[in-house]
Amino acid sequence: LLRRKQRYFFDRLRTRLALSEVDLSEDTEARVIKRSGVPEAQVRALFTRLRRLHRTRMPESRDLIELDQALDRFYDEVGR
């Protein structure tokens, strides 16, 4: 489920923000901050959450719910 959410997020970054290469790097994070119009703190928190969950072998359901809510807020900001 986490990988699917991450793939969808990356696809949204490619299509909505015209980013050709996306990953969880700080470079991608900086480009998203610059192009999205979403508050910097919100983007940084989202990338931090994604990186942490990416390193987690078995994420808790609570963490996935919080990720889903953070992604929804991000999508609302950049336009669905």
C-alpha positions as CSV (number, residue, x, y, z in Angstrom):
1,L,0.0,0.0,0.0
2,L,2.8,2.4,0.9
3,R,4.6,1.7,-2.4
4,R,1.4,2.3,-4.3
5,K,0.8,5.7,-2.6
6,Q,4.4,6.7,-3.3
7,R,4.1,5.8,-7.0
8,Y,0.9,7.8,-7.3
9,F,2.6,10.7,-5.5
10,F,5.5,10.6,-7.9
11,D,3.2,10.4,-10.9
12,R,1.3,13.5,-9.6
13,L,4.6,15.4,-9.3
14,R,5.5,14.4,-12.9
15,T,2.2,15.5,-14.3
16,R,1.1,18.4,-12.2
17,L,4.5,20.0,-11.6
18,A,6.2,18.9,-14.8
19,L,9.1,17.2,-12.9
20,S,10.9,14.7,-15.1
21,E,12.8,12.8,-12.4
22,V,11.3,12.3,-9.0
23,D,12.4,10.4,-5.9
24,L,12.7,11.1,-2.2
25,S,15.8,13.1,-2.5
26,E,16.3,16.6,-1.1
27,D,16.7,17.8,-4.7
28,T,13.2,16.7,-5.6
29,E,11.9,18.1,-2.3
30,A,13.4,21.5,-3.2
31,R,12.0,21.4,-6.7
32,V,8.5,20.6,-5.3
33,I,8.8,23.4,-2.8
34,K,9.7,25.8,-5.6
35,R,7.0,24.7,-8.1
36,S,4.0,23.6,-6.1
37,G,3.1,26.7,-4.2
38,V,2.5,24.5,-1.1
39,P,4.0,25.9,2.1
40,E,7.6,24.8,2.5
41,A,7.0,23.3,6.0
42,Q,4.2,21.1,4.6
43,V,6.3,19.8,1.7
44,R,9.2,19.1,4.0
45,A,7.0,17.3,6.5
46,L,5.5,15.2,3.7
47,F,8.9,14.2,2.3
48,T,10.2,13.4,5.9
49,R,7.2,11.2,6.5
50,L,7.7,9.4,3.2
51,R,11.4,8.8,3.8
52,R,10.7,7.5,7.3
53,L,8.0,5.1,6.1
54,H,10.2,4.0,3.2
55,R,12.8,2.8,5.8
56,T,10.1,1.1,7.9
57,R,9.7,-2.6,7.2
58,M,6.1,-2.8,8.4
59,P,4.4,0.6,8.8
60,E,1.7,0.9,11.4
61,S,-1.9,1.5,10.1
62,R,-1.9,4.8,12.0
63,D,1.2,5.9,10.0
64,L,-0.5,5.0,6.7
65,I,-3.6,6.9,7.7
66,E,-1.6,10.0,8.6
67,L,0.3,9.7,5.3
68,D,-2.9,9.5,3.4
69,Q,-4.2,12.6,5.1
70,A,-0.9,14.5,4.4
71,L,-1.1,13.5,0.8
72,D,-4.7,14.6,0.5
73,R,-3.8,18.0,1.9
74,F,-0.9,18.3,-0.6
75,Y,-3.1,17.3,-3.5
76,D,-5.8,19.9,-2.4
77,E,-3.1,22.6,-2.4
78,V,-1.7,21.8,-5.9
79,G,-5.1,21.0,-7.4
80,R,-6.5,17.5,-8.0
